[in-house]
Amino acid sequence: MAPAQPILLEVCVDSPEGLGAAIAGGADRIELCSALEIGGLTPTPGLMARAARAGRPVHAMVRGAPGGFRLTTADVEAMIEDIAAVRRAGLAGVVFGASLMDGRLDAGALGVLRRAAAGLDCTLHRAFDLVPDVAEAVEVAVSLGFDRILTSGGAGRVADGLPRLEATFAAAAGRITVMPGSGVTAAVLPALAHLPLREIHASCSRPLLGTPGEQALGFAGPGLKRTDAGTVTGLKAALAALPR
């Protein structure tokens, strides 16, 4: 019997320092964003150019503004331009999502964006966590040709979303990668070990505090974090130790 493939660790970062820490810690793949404290937005051109020299696959978030994932025609047009910028930067993939008012995936908008991203690796982000019907949403993702679904199981943290994660893996049935993410730490991994894991998504971060002046003027709000190389290394080791 062939040995089990190692579980890939994707680390999300939103700064040059975070990018360097993720690489130093041994991340297998990078999700590149800005503003992770609000779920991640499209990274800057400068950060994309730097990440293109990372020596490992980098997938860029394509999300123009905070808030929900309901997209206007103008939003989609802007995202198409962002996807083109990711392609020009030489990155390996993109991460995006779109929702209807009732939480179902917006298959129309997603189809337009997926076609714009042809040839790039495509991740459906946590807009998936809003869907009312997991099985239906998995079929949409598969039919549109997404490579993976990033999901917490519909909860704030994967540890609280296990039943829905299990249902997502069952619906996927190996046709698309299901990548658990949100609150993934070495301590949480044993609760996920029974799942057919291929990939894990984590921030591997520690709090980053702004100065009192920065906070008073609104330049540095709560929730800021920065990737920690030691935490990346520790999570990699914990993944390698999981029974397969």
C-alpha positions as CSV (number, residue, x, y, z in Angstrom):
1,M,0.0,0.0,0.0
2,A,1.4,3.4,-0.9
3,P,2.0,5.7,2.0
4,A,-0.6,8.4,2.7
5,Q,0.1,11.8,1.2
6,P,1.1,14.4,3.7
7,I,-1.6,16.9,4.6
8,L,-0.9,20.3,2.9
9,L,-0.8,23.4,5.1
10,E,-2.0,26.6,3.6
11,V,-1.2,29.7,5.6
12,C,-3.1,33.0,5.1
13,V,-1.0,36.2,5.3
14,D,-1.6,39.9,4.7
15,S,1.8,41.5,5.0
16,P,5.4,41.1,3.8
17,E,6.4,40.1,7.3
18,G,3.6,37.5,7.5
19,L,4.7,36.1,4.1
20,G,8.2,35.8,5.3
21,A,7.1,34.1,8.5
22,A,4.9,31.6,6.7
23,I,7.8,30.6,4.4
24,A,10.3,30.4,7.2
25,G,7.9,28.2,9.2
26,G,7.4,25.8,6.2
27,A,4.0,26.6,4.9
28,D,3.2,24.5,1.8
29,R,1.0,27.1,0.2
30,I,0.2,30.8,0.8
31,E,-3.2,32.5,0.7
32,L,-2.4,36.1,0.1
33,C,-4.7,38.8,1.3
34,S,-4.9,42.2,2.8
35,A,-6.9,43.0,5.9
36,L,-7.3,39.5,7.4
37,E,-9.0,41.0,10.5
38,I,-12.1,41.4,8.3
39,G,-11.8,38.1,6.5
40,G,-9.3,39.1,3.9
41,L,-9.4,41.4,0.9
42,T,-7.5,41.6,-2.4
43,P,-3.8,42.0,-1.8
44,T,-1.9,45.0,-3.1
45,P,0.2,44.8,-6.3
46,G,3.4,45.2,-4.3
47,L,2.6,42.3,-2.0
48,M,1.6,40.1,-5.0
49,A,4.9,40.9,-6.7
50,R,6.8,40.0,-3.5
51,A,4.8,36.8,-3.1
52,A,5.5,35.7,-6.7
53,R,9.1,35.3,-5.6
54,A,8.1,33.1,-2.6
55,G,9.2,29.8,-4.2
56,R,5.9,28.0,-3.4
57,P,2.3,28.3,-4.7
58,V,0.5,31.5,-3.8
59,H,-3.3,32.0,-4.1
60,A,-4.6,35.5,-3.9
61,M,-7.9,36.5,-2.3
62,V,-10.2,38.4,-4.8
63,R,-12.6,40.4,-2.7
64,G,-12.8,44.1,-3.1
65,A,-14.6,45.3,0.0
66,P,-15.6,44.2,3.5
67,G,-19.1,43.1,4.3
68,G,-21.0,40.2,2.8
69,F,-20.5,38.4,-0.5
70,R,-23.5,39.7,-2.5
71,L,-22.0,41.1,-5.7
72,T,-23.2,43.7,-8.1
73,T,-22.3,43.8,-11.8
74,A,-19.7,46.4,-11.0
75,D,-18.2,44.2,-8.3
76,V,-17.9,41.3,-10.7
77,E,-16.3,43.6,-13.3
78,A,-13.8,44.9,-10.8
79,M,-13.0,41.3,-9.6
80,I,-12.3,40.3,-13.2
81,E,-9.7,43.0,-13.3
82,D,-8.2,41.8,-10.0
83,I,-8.0,38.2,-11.4
84,A,-6.2,39.6,-14.4
85,A,-3.7,41.3,-12.1
86,V,-3.2,38.1,-10.2
87,R,-2.4,36.4,-13.5
88,R,0.0,39.1,-14.5
89,A,1.8,38.8,-11.2
90,G,2.5,35.2,-11.9
91,L,0.6,33.7,-8.9
92,A,-0.8,30.2,-9.0
93,G,-4.4,30.8,-8.0
94,V,-7.3,32.9,-6.8
95,V,-9.8,32.6,-3.9
96,F,-13.3,34.1,-4.3
97,G,-17.0,33.5,-3.6
98,A,-20.4,35.0,-4.1
99,S,-23.7,34.7,-2.4
100,L,-27.4,35.3,-3.1
101,M,-29.6,37.1,-0.5
102,D,-30.7,33.8,1.0
103,G,-27.2,32.5,1.4
104,R,-27.2,30.2,-1.6
105,L,-24.1,30.4,-3.9
106,D,-24.5,32.9,-6.7
107,A,-23.8,30.5,-9.5
108,G,-24.2,33.1,-12.2
109,A,-21.5,35.5,-10.8
110,L,-19.3,32.6,-9.8
111,G,-19.5,31.2,-13.3
112,V,-18.4,34.5,-14.8
113,L,-15.5,34.8,-12.4
114,R,-14.5,31.1,-12.8
115,R,-14.2,31.6,-16.6
116,A,-12.1,34.7,-16.1
117,A,-9.8,32.6,-13.9
118,A,-9.4,29.8,-16.4
119,G,-6.0,28.2,-16.0
120,L,-5.6,29.4,-12.4
121,D,-6.2,27.2,-9.4
122,C,-9.6,28.3,-7.9
123,T,-10.7,28.1,-4.2
124,L,-14.3,28.8,-3.2
125,H,-14.0,30.8,0.0
126,R,-16.1,30.8,3.1
127,A,-19.2,32.3,1.3
128,F,-19.8,28.5,1.4
129,D,-20.4,28.7,5.1
130,L,-23.6,30.7,4.5
131,V,-25.3,28.2,2.3
132,P,-28.6,26.6,3.6
133,D,-28.0,23.3,1.7
134,V,-24.5,21.9,1.8
135,A,-25.1,19.2,-0.7
136,E,-26.6,21.6,-3.3
137,A,-23.7,24.0,-2.8
138,V,-21.1,21.3,-3.3
139,E,-22.7,20.4,-6.6
140,V,-22.5,24.0,-7.7
141,A,-18.8,24.2,-6.8
142,V,-18.1,20.9,-8.6
143,S,-20.0,21.9,-11.7
144,L,-18.2,25.2,-12.0
145,G,-14.8,23.5,-11.8
146,F,-13.5,24.8,-8.4
147,D,-10.5,23.0,-7.1
148,R,-11.4,23.3,-3.4
149,I,-13.9,24.6,-0.9
150,L,-12.6,26.5,2.1
151,T,-15.0,26.0,5.0
152,S,-15.3,26.1,8.8
153,G,-18.4,23.9,8.7
154,G,-20.6,27.0,9.0
155,A,-19.3,28.0,12.4
156,G,-16.9,30.6,13.7
157,R,-14.3,27.9,14.3
158,V,-13.9,24.5,12.8
159,A,-14.1,22.8,16.2
160,D,-17.8,24.0,16.4
161,G,-18.6,23.0,12.8
162,L,-17.8,19.3,12.7
163,P,-21.3,17.9,11.8
164,R,-21.5,20.2,8.7
165,L,-17.8,19.6,7.8
166,E,-18.6,15.8,7.9
167,A,-21.6,16.5,5.6
168,T,-19.5,18.5,3.2
169,F,-16.8,15.8,2.9
170,A,-19.6,13.3,2.3
171,A,-21.2,15.4,-0.4
172,A,-17.9,16.1,-2.1
173,A,-17.1,12.3,-2.2
174,G,-13.5,13.0,-3.4
175,R,-14.6,15.1,-6.4
176,I,-13.4,18.4,-4.9
177,T,-11.0,19.1,-2.1
178,V,-12.6,20.2,1.2
179,M,-10.2,22.4,3.2
180,P,-11.1,23.1,6.8
181,G,-10.2,26.5,8.0
182,S,-10.8,29.0,10.8
183,G,-9.5,28.4,14.3
184,V,-7.3,25.5,13.2
185,T,-4.5,24.9,15.7
186,A,-2.4,21.9,16.7
187,A,-4.8,21.4,19.7
188,V,-7.8,21.2,17.3
189,L,-6.4,18.7,14.9
190,P,-7.3,15.5,16.9
191,A,-11.0,16.5,16.5
192,L,-10.5,16.6,12.7
193,A,-8.4,13.4,12.4
194,H,-11.3,11.2,11.3
195,L,-11.9,13.4,8.2
196,P,-10.3,12.5,4.9
197,L,-8.1,15.5,5.1
198,R,-6.0,16.6,2.1
199,E,-5.4,20.2,3.1
200,I,-5.7,22.5,6.1
201,H,-6.0,26.3,6.2
202,A,-4.7,28.3,9.1
203,S,-3.4,31.8,10.0
204,C,-0.8,30.5,12.5
205,S,-0.9,34.0,14.0
206,R,-0.4,35.9,17.2
207,P,-2.0,39.2,18.2
208,L,-0.4,42.4,16.9
209,L,-1.0,45.5,19.0
210,G,-1.0,49.0,17.6
211,T,0.4,51.9,19.5
212,P,-2.1,54.0,21.6
213,G,-1.9,56.8,19.1
214,E,-2.6,54.5,16.2
215,Q,-5.6,53.0,18.0
216,A,-6.9,56.4,19.1
217,L,-6.9,57.7,15.5
218,G,-8.5,54.5,14.1
219,F,-5.4,53.4,12.2
220,A,-5.1,50.1,14.2
221,G,-8.3,48.5,15.3
222,P,-8.9,45.3,17.2
223,G,-8.3,41.9,15.7
224,L,-4.9,42.6,14.1
225,K,-2.7,39.5,14.0
226,R,0.6,38.6,12.4
227,T,1.8,35.2,11.2
228,D,4.2,33.4,13.5
229,A,6.9,31.2,12.0
230,G,7.1,29.0,15.1
231,T,3.4,28.4,15.1
232,V,3.6,27.4,11.4
233,T,6.3,24.9,12.2
234,G,4.4,23.5,15.1
235,L,1.2,23.0,13.1
236,K,3.2,21.3,10.3
237,A,4.7,18.9,12.9
238,A,1.2,18.2,14.3
239,L,-0.2,17.4,10.9
240,A,2.6,15.0,10.2
241,A,1.9,13.2,13.4
242,L,-1.8,12.7,12.7
243,P,-2.8,9.0,12.2
244,R,-3.7,8.4,8.5
